[in-house]
Amino acid sequence: MNNIGNAWIKDMMVMGLKDLFIGKNKKYKEHMDAYSMIQAKSVPKHVAIIMDGNGRWAKKHQLPRIAGHRQGVEALRDIIQTTSQLGISYLSLYAFSTENWKRPKTEVKALMSLLVEFLQKEIYELHKNNVKIFMLGDIDGLPADTKAEVLRAMEMTKENKGLQVNIAINYGSRFEMIKAVKYIIQDISNGNITIEDINEELFSQHLDTKGIPDPDLLIRTSGEYRLSNFLLYQLAYTELVFTEKEVLWPDFTKEKYLETILQYQNRTRRYGGIDDREDD
């Protein structure tokens, strides 16, 4: 039995069944209190997450790296559900970057298989709950079976009006912006637009996130303080939250997510201006 199982049994023995249930009830109450506090204020419309730390989680628990990625998928289910319950409109997830192809072939293959497995297992439940699946990145560069599953999920959920989950796979923000520039140059060459027509709105219309509002909040787990080529243009005025080093993605629970939303709500977003409550 692994360390997690041993720890759970030890807790049962030390606390006793009665104490365990009391602890769960207390945790449930705290969970609902956090929900109430969040819903009393304006929730972010769009949350983006860099799901970092799966490999380190596996190493910490003396497991293969793929076990960390699989545990990360388990964490993802709760985060999607909580995001939907809070009434957040968009959730963007950094699943696989253009740079991730540099990883060992066995790991890349396993990651692609995990995505296929996740979509096959979860798509009907997501569809039933009115969740829309959308992809950011170069889908054509994916393995054939992964691409087919991705397109099937998008097609099945395209009319849904609930939470939109944007999965960034084979995605790189620099490539996205270069691609947008090429489209704009082509439009100029074809006489569709002039140089004077180029502005922020036009540029945004050529990005993968066309029609999607910029993220209000970006969360990165595992204590790393960088954006890793994720939504660089879109994050210009986004509030950034980086978790502590000990909080790896598989450890990012509903409770930690709610704490992060509360932290966001306690910030003042100025967009380059000043807070009216300030004297100067």
GIURBEL-V795403 format. One record per residue. N is the residue number from 0. RES is the residue in three letters. SS is DSSP state (hx for helix, st for strand, lp for the rest). PHI is phi in degrees with one decimal (NA if undefined). Layout:
n=N res=RES ss=SS phi=PHI
n=N res=RES ss=SS phi=PHI
This chain:
n=0 res=MET ss=lp phi=NA
n=1 res=ASN ss=lp phi=-77.7
n=2 res=ASN ss=hx phi=-63.4
n=3 res=ILE ss=hx phi=-65.9
n=4 res=GLY ss=hx phi=-63.1
n=5 res=ASN ss=hx phi=-61.9
n=6 res=ALA ss=hx phi=-64.8
n=7 res=TRP ss=hx phi=-65.7
n=8 res=ILE ss=hx phi=-64.0
n=9 res=LYS ss=hx phi=-60.6
n=10 res=ASP ss=hx phi=-60.1
n=11 res=MET ss=hx phi=-60.9
n=12 res=MET ss=hx phi=-70.1
n=13 res=VAL ss=hx phi=-75.0
n=14 res=MET ss=hx phi=-79.8
n=15 res=GLY ss=hx phi=85.1
n=16 res=LEU ss=hx phi=-62.2
n=17 res=LYS ss=hx phi=-63.1
n=18 res=ASP ss=hx phi=-63.8
n=19 res=LEU ss=hx phi=-62.5
n=20 res=PHE ss=hx phi=-66.6
n=21 res=ILE ss=hx phi=-61.7
n=22 res=GLY ss=hx phi=-62.3
n=23 res=LYS ss=hx phi=-64.8
n=24 res=ASN ss=hx phi=-63.4
n=25 res=LYS ss=hx phi=-64.5
n=26 res=LYS ss=hx phi=-63.4
n=27 res=TYR ss=hx phi=-63.6
n=28 res=LYS ss=hx phi=-63.1
n=29 res=GLU ss=hx phi=-62.1
n=30 res=HIS ss=hx phi=-60.7
n=31 res=MET ss=hx phi=-69.5
n=32 res=ASP ss=hx phi=-62.6
n=33 res=ALA ss=hx phi=-64.2
n=34 res=TYR ss=hx phi=-57.5
n=35 res=SER ss=hx phi=-62.0
n=36 res=MET ss=hx phi=-64.4
n=37 res=ILE ss=hx phi=-67.0
n=38 res=GLN ss=hx phi=-72.7
n=39 res=ALA ss=lp phi=-77.2
n=40 res=LYS ss=lp phi=-119.4
n=41 res=SER ss=lp phi=-75.0
n=42 res=VAL ss=lp phi=-86.1
n=43 res=PRO ss=lp phi=-62.5
n=44 res=LYS ss=lp phi=-80.4
n=45 res=HIS ss=st phi=-139.5
n=46 res=VAL ss=st phi=-114.2
n=47 res=ALA ss=st phi=-115.5
n=48 res=ILE ss=st phi=-134.0
n=49 res=ILE ss=st phi=-96.3
n=50 res=MET ss=lp phi=-85.7
n=51 res=ASP ss=lp phi=-109.1
n=52 res=GLY ss=lp phi=113.4
n=53 res=ASN ss=hx phi=-62.2
n=54 res=GLY ss=hx phi=-64.5
n=55 res=ARG ss=hx phi=-67.8
n=56 res=TRP ss=hx phi=-62.7
n=57 res=ALA ss=hx phi=-63.0
n=58 res=LYS ss=hx phi=-62.4
n=59 res=LYS ss=hx phi=-59.8
n=60 res=HIS ss=lp phi=-99.8
n=61 res=GLN ss=lp phi=55.7
n=62 res=LEU ss=lp phi=-124.9
n=63 res=PRO ss=lp phi=-62.6
n=64 res=ARG ss=hx phi=-56.9
n=65 res=ILE ss=hx phi=-62.5
n=66 res=ALA ss=hx phi=-64.5
n=67 res=GLY ss=hx phi=-66.4
n=68 res=HIS ss=hx phi=-65.2
n=69 res=ARG ss=hx phi=-66.2
n=70 res=GLN ss=hx phi=-65.9
n=71 res=GLY ss=hx phi=-62.9
n=72 res=VAL ss=hx phi=-65.0
n=73 res=GLU ss=hx phi=-61.8
n=74 res=ALA ss=hx phi=-64.0
n=75 res=LEU ss=hx phi=-62.1
n=76 res=ARG ss=hx phi=-56.1
n=77 res=ASP ss=hx phi=-65.8
n=78 res=ILE ss=hx phi=-68.2
n=79 res=ILE ss=hx phi=-62.2
n=80 res=GLN ss=hx phi=-61.6
n=81 res=THR ss=hx phi=-65.2
n=82 res=THR ss=hx phi=-59.5
n=83 res=SER ss=hx phi=-64.4
n=84 res=GLN ss=hx phi=-63.6
n=85 res=LEU ss=hx phi=-77.6
n=86 res=GLY ss=lp phi=83.3
n=87 res=ILE ss=lp phi=-73.3
n=88 res=SER ss=lp phi=-84.7
n=89 res=TYR ss=st phi=-133.8
n=90 res=LEU ss=st phi=-131.6
n=91 res=SER ss=st phi=-106.2
n=92 res=LEU ss=st phi=-120.3
n=93 res=TYR ss=st phi=-85.5
n=94 res=ALA ss=st phi=-95.9
n=95 res=PHE ss=st phi=-158.5
n=96 res=SER ss=st phi=-90.9
n=97 res=THR ss=hx phi=-63.6
n=98 res=GLU ss=hx phi=-77.8
n=99 res=ASN ss=hx phi=-68.7
n=100 res=TRP ss=hx phi=-65.0
n=101 res=LYS ss=hx phi=-74.9
n=102 res=ARG ss=lp phi=-70.3
n=103 res=PRO ss=lp phi=-53.1
n=104 res=LYS ss=hx phi=-58.0
n=105 res=THR ss=hx phi=-64.5
n=106 res=GLU ss=hx phi=-70.3
n=107 res=VAL ss=hx phi=-60.6
n=108 res=LYS ss=hx phi=-60.5
n=109 res=ALA ss=hx phi=-65.5
n=110 res=LEU ss=hx phi=-64.4
n=111 res=MET ss=hx phi=-64.9
n=112 res=SER ss=hx phi=-65.7
n=113 res=LEU ss=hx phi=-63.8
n=114 res=LEU ss=hx phi=-62.6
n=115 res=VAL ss=hx phi=-60.1
n=116 res=GLU ss=hx phi=-61.7
n=117 res=PHE ss=hx phi=-60.8
n=118 res=LEU ss=hx phi=-64.9
n=119 res=GLN ss=hx phi=-63.8
n=120 res=LYS ss=hx phi=-79.2
n=121 res=GLU ss=hx phi=-103.1
n=122 res=ILE ss=hx phi=-61.7
n=123 res=TYR ss=hx phi=-69.8
n=124 res=GLU ss=hx phi=-67.4
n=125 res=LEU ss=hx phi=-63.1
n=126 res=HIS ss=hx phi=-62.7
n=127 res=LYS ss=hx phi=-61.9
n=128 res=ASN ss=lp phi=-94.3
n=129 res=ASN ss=lp phi=67.6
n=130 res=VAL ss=lp phi=-84.2
n=131 res=LYS ss=st phi=-104.1
n=132 res=ILE ss=st phi=-99.3
n=133 res=PHE ss=st phi=-136.9
n=134 res=MET ss=st phi=-115.0
n=135 res=LEU ss=st phi=-110.5
n=136 res=GLY ss=lp phi=116.3
n=137 res=ASP ss=lp phi=-88.5
n=138 res=ILE ss=hx phi=-65.3
n=139 res=ASP ss=hx phi=-64.7
n=140 res=GLY ss=hx phi=-86.8
n=141 res=LEU ss=lp phi=-85.3
n=142 res=PRO ss=lp phi=-56.7
n=143 res=ALA ss=hx phi=-55.2
n=144 res=ASP ss=hx phi=-69.3
n=145 res=THR ss=hx phi=-67.0
n=146 res=LYS ss=hx phi=-59.3
n=147 res=ALA ss=hx phi=-62.1
n=148 res=GLU ss=hx phi=-68.9
n=149 res=VAL ss=hx phi=-62.9
n=150 res=LEU ss=hx phi=-65.8
n=151 res=ARG ss=hx phi=-64.6
n=152 res=ALA ss=hx phi=-65.0
n=153 res=MET ss=hx phi=-65.0
n=154 res=GLU ss=hx phi=-66.7
n=155 res=MET ss=hx phi=-63.5
n=156 res=THR ss=hx phi=-106.5
n=157 res=LYS ss=lp phi=-62.8
n=158 res=GLU ss=lp phi=-94.2
n=159 res=ASN ss=lp phi=-68.4
n=160 res=LYS ss=lp phi=-113.8
n=161 res=GLY ss=lp phi=-86.5
n=162 res=LEU ss=lp phi=-57.3
n=163 res=GLN ss=st phi=-101.9
n=164 res=VAL ss=st phi=-99.7
n=165 res=ASN ss=st phi=-96.8
n=166 res=ILE ss=st phi=-99.8
n=167 res=ALA ss=st phi=-87.5
n=168 res=ILE ss=st phi=-133.6
n=169 res=ASN ss=st phi=52.8
n=170 res=TYR ss=st phi=-114.1
n=171 res=GLY ss=lp phi=-145.7
n=172 res=SER ss=hx phi=-65.3
n=173 res=ARG ss=hx phi=-63.1
n=174 res=PHE ss=hx phi=-62.2
n=175 res=GLU ss=hx phi=-58.7
n=176 res=MET ss=hx phi=-70.9
n=177 res=ILE ss=hx phi=-62.2
n=178 res=LYS ss=hx phi=-61.1
n=179 res=ALA ss=hx phi=-63.4
n=180 res=VAL ss=hx phi=-61.9
n=181 res=LYS ss=hx phi=-62.7
n=182 res=TYR ss=hx phi=-62.5
n=183 res=ILE ss=hx phi=-66.3
n=184 res=ILE ss=hx phi=-60.8
n=185 res=GLN ss=hx phi=-63.7
n=186 res=ASP ss=hx phi=-63.9
n=187 res=ILE ss=hx phi=-66.8
n=188 res=SER ss=hx phi=-60.8
n=189 res=ASN ss=lp phi=-82.9
n=190 res=GLY ss=lp phi=79.4
n=191 res=ASN ss=lp phi=-75.8
n=192 res=ILE ss=lp phi=-141.3
n=193 res=THR ss=lp phi=-112.9
n=194 res=ILE ss=hx phi=-59.2
n=195 res=GLU ss=hx phi=-65.1
n=196 res=ASP ss=hx phi=-76.8
n=197 res=ILE ss=lp phi=-74.4
n=198 res=ASN ss=lp phi=-148.8
n=199 res=GLU ss=hx phi=-60.6
n=200 res=GLU ss=hx phi=-63.7
n=201 res=LEU ss=hx phi=-63.4
n=202 res=PHE ss=hx phi=-60.8
n=203 res=SER ss=hx phi=-61.2
n=204 res=GLN ss=lp phi=-69.8
n=205 res=HIS ss=lp phi=-104.9
n=206 res=LEU ss=lp phi=-91.5
n=207 res=ASP ss=lp phi=-62.0
n=208 res=THR ss=lp phi=-92.0
n=209 res=LYS ss=lp phi=-48.8
n=210 res=GLY ss=lp phi=82.7
n=211 res=ILE ss=lp phi=-105.8
n=212 res=PRO ss=lp phi=-64.1
n=213 res=ASP ss=lp phi=-61.1
n=214 res=PRO ss=lp phi=-60.3
n=215 res=ASP ss=lp phi=-84.6
n=216 res=LEU ss=st phi=-139.6
n=217 res=LEU ss=st phi=-113.7
n=218 res=ILE ss=st phi=-117.7
n=219 res=ARG ss=st phi=-126.4
n=220 res=THR ss=lp phi=-88.1
n=221 res=SER ss=lp phi=83.6
n=222 res=GLY ss=lp phi=79.9
n=223 res=GLU ss=lp phi=-87.0
n=224 res=TYR ss=lp phi=-112.5
n=225 res=ARG ss=lp phi=-155.5
n=226 res=LEU ss=lp phi=-98.0
n=227 res=SER ss=lp phi=53.9
n=228 res=ASN ss=lp phi=65.1
n=229 res=PHE ss=lp phi=-114.3
n=230 res=LEU ss=lp phi=49.6
n=231 res=LEU ss=lp phi=-59.9
n=232 res=TYR ss=lp phi=-71.4
n=233 res=GLN ss=lp phi=-75.1
n=234 res=LEU ss=lp phi=-91.8
n=235 res=ALA ss=lp phi=-53.1
n=236 res=TYR ss=lp phi=-120.2
n=237 res=THR ss=lp phi=-79.0
n=238 res=GLU ss=st phi=-77.7
n=239 res=LEU ss=st phi=-108.0
n=240 res=VAL ss=st phi=-128.1
n=241 res=PHE ss=st phi=-111.5
n=242 res=THR ss=lp phi=-72.9
n=243 res=GLU ss=lp phi=-67.2
n=244 res=LYS ss=lp phi=-56.4
n=245 res=GLU ss=lp phi=-73.8
n=246 res=VAL ss=lp phi=-90.6
n=247 res=LEU ss=lp phi=-82.3
n=248 res=TRP ss=hx phi=-54.5
n=249 res=PRO ss=hx phi=-61.9
n=250 res=ASP ss=hx phi=-92.5
n=251 res=PHE ss=lp phi=-82.7
n=252 res=THR ss=lp phi=-83.2
n=253 res=LYS ss=hx phi=-55.9
n=254 res=GLU ss=hx phi=-62.4
n=255 res=LYS ss=hx phi=-66.6
n=256 res=TYR ss=hx phi=-63.3
n=257 res=LEU ss=hx phi=-63.5
n=258 res=GLU ss=hx phi=-61.0
n=259 res=THR ss=hx phi=-67.2
n=260 res=ILE ss=hx phi=-62.5
n=261 res=LEU ss=hx phi=-62.3
n=262 res=GLN ss=hx phi=-61.2
n=263 res=TYR ss=hx phi=-60.8
n=264 res=GLN ss=hx phi=-66.5
n=265 res=ASN ss=lp phi=-88.6
n=266 res=ARG ss=lp phi=-94.6
n=267 res=THR ss=lp phi=-109.4
n=268 res=ARG ss=lp phi=-93.5
n=269 res=ARG ss=lp phi=-104.6
n=270 res=TYR ss=lp phi=51.9
n=271 res=GLY ss=lp phi=89.3
n=272 res=GLY ss=lp phi=-92.8
n=273 res=ILE ss=lp phi=-125.8
n=274 res=ASP ss=lp phi=-79.5
n=275 res=ASP ss=lp phi=-58.3
n=276 res=ARG ss=lp phi=-81.0
n=277 res=GLU ss=lp phi=-84.0
n=278 res=ASP ss=lp phi=-75.3
n=279 res=ASP ss=lp phi=-145.6
